[in-house]
Amino acid sequence: MSGSEESCSELAKHLDYTLLKPDATLLEIKARCQEAAELGLYGVTVHSSRVVAAALVLEDSSVNVTCVIGFPFGAMDSDIKRYETEAAVDLGAHEIALVVNPATLKDNQPKVFFRELRDVVEAADVRPVKAVFCQGLFSEKEAREAIELAREAGVHTIELLGGVRPEPLVPEDFIKLRDQCPEGMQFKVTGPLLRQSEVLAFLQSGVHWVGTPEARLVLEGDEIDEPDQKPFRD
């Protein structure tokens, strides 16, 4: 695939540049956003503090700006998530990626879980909302319940987030989640995925978009040494 410009262009449409390093400078964010436009990526994902910069760089492109809410574990208060969503919309975000809180279901509070999702969907207005599941934090039963509540709240995309736990993210993790979803759901996987072969394996398993911190490397298809699977929070 790396040898064909046409196939690389097609792959780029399924890639999202994950720009969530907490120490990334404004110049770095702008440069990566410019690169996303040049590569023809689907989108970039940034913190709320970087939405304005990303939106300005990408305003004349087809690249979507997604703001992540509640990153990385979704453990903050629901009102804060709603406020951050409202702020992201005002700042120019095209999509919202909400990291859902596993503790509410472990506490047997499905209504709280649903209300948080519904509040964020309403705050996002017409913008798509992705429900983000941190890898390994939900049991199969909890994931099934969370997916159904997300669907009822108006969420149409389920995202699996790797890189916040030491275990590498593999297609089998996604497949377990996918198999619990109703028909019509869309899927995204985000993690420290650096190889084209890794990305293609997820796309072939049914993922619509893959978030990566190194989109150009993925498109070039270079073979690299095994990367350290470092959490995003490091």
C-alpha positions, -999 to +999 in steps of 0.1 A: +000+000+000+029+023+007+039+022-030+007+037-044-002+074-040-038+066-046-040+039-019-021+061+005-046+089-002-074+065+005-058+054+038-053+090+048-091+095+048-093+070+077-065+086+098-069+110+126-039+129+139-038+125+177-023+157+191-027+151+228+009+154+242+005+177+272+038+194+265+032+200+228+039+237+220+016+259+200+041+259+171+041+220+172+003+219+171+001+243+142+028+224+123+010+191+128-023+205+117-007+219+086+007+185+079-027+169+084-041+192+057-012+184+033-017+146+039-054+148+034-063+132+068-098+128+081-091+149+112-070+159+141-079+155+178-068+181+203-073+193+238-098+222+243-070+246+248-057+239+213-090+240+194-087+276+183-052+271+169-062+239+151-094+254+137-076+285+123-049+264+105-075+240+091-104+264+083-098+262+045-093+224+045-116+194+048-098+182+080-121+179+110-111+192+144-122+169+172-119+181+208-114+154+234-135+158+266-126+142+299-092+129+288-077+105+297-100+085+320-133+103+320-133+105+358-142+142+363-176+156+372-203+155+345-210+192+347-173+199+339-176+177+308-207+195+296-190+229+301-159+217+283-180+206+254-198+239+252-165+257+253-151+234+225-181+242+203-177+279+209-140+276+200-146+259+167-146+221+172-163+201+145-166+169+166-165+158+202-148+128+217-162+121+252-142+098+275-169+080+294-167+073+331-165+036+340-170+042+377-206+052+373-215+018+360-193+000+385-213+020+411-245+007+395-256+043+384-267+038+348-289+069+350-259+091+358-239+075+330-268+082+305-273+117+317-237+126+312-238+113+277-271+130+269-258+163+283-228+162+261-248+153+230-271+182+237-241+206+243-225+194+211-257+205+192-255+189+157-218+179+160-210+142+161-201+128+195-179+098+200-181+078+232-146+069+241-139+037+261-105+034+278-090+000+270-094-025+299-115-004+322-149-020+314-160-056+319-179-071+290-212-066+308-204-030+316-193-024+280-225-038+267-246-016+290-225+014+283-229+010+245-266+007+248-268+038+269-246+056+245-269+046+216-300+058+235-282+091+242-277+098+205-241+086+201-233+069+168-196+063+171-178+041+197-141+047+202-116+025+219-087+043+235-054+025+240-021+039+253-035+047+288-026+012+301+006-007+296-009-035+275-005-029+237-037-022+218-046-051+194-075-058+170-089-084+194-096-056+220-117-038+194-135-069+182-147-077+217-162-042+218-175-043+183-194-075+188-214-059+216-226-030+194-259-028+175-259-025+138-253+010+124-226+020+149-193+035+136-160+028+152-127+045+159-096+032+176-069+055+190-035+046+204+002+046+199-001+029+165+029+037+144+030+010+117+009+009+086+003-028+091-011-021+126-035+005+112-046-018+083-053-046+107-078-024+126-094-011+095-098-047+082-115-057+115-142-030+110-128+002+123-138+033+103-110+057+117-077+052+134-061+078+156-023+079+156+003+103+169+024+097+137+002+099+106+030+105+081+050+075+094+019+053+090+013+065+054+050+060+045+048+024+057+083+024+071+093-006+091+105+005+126+117-011+157+092-021+183+079+011+199+076+015+236+039+014+244+040+044+266+008+059+280-004+092+266-002+106+302+036+102+303 
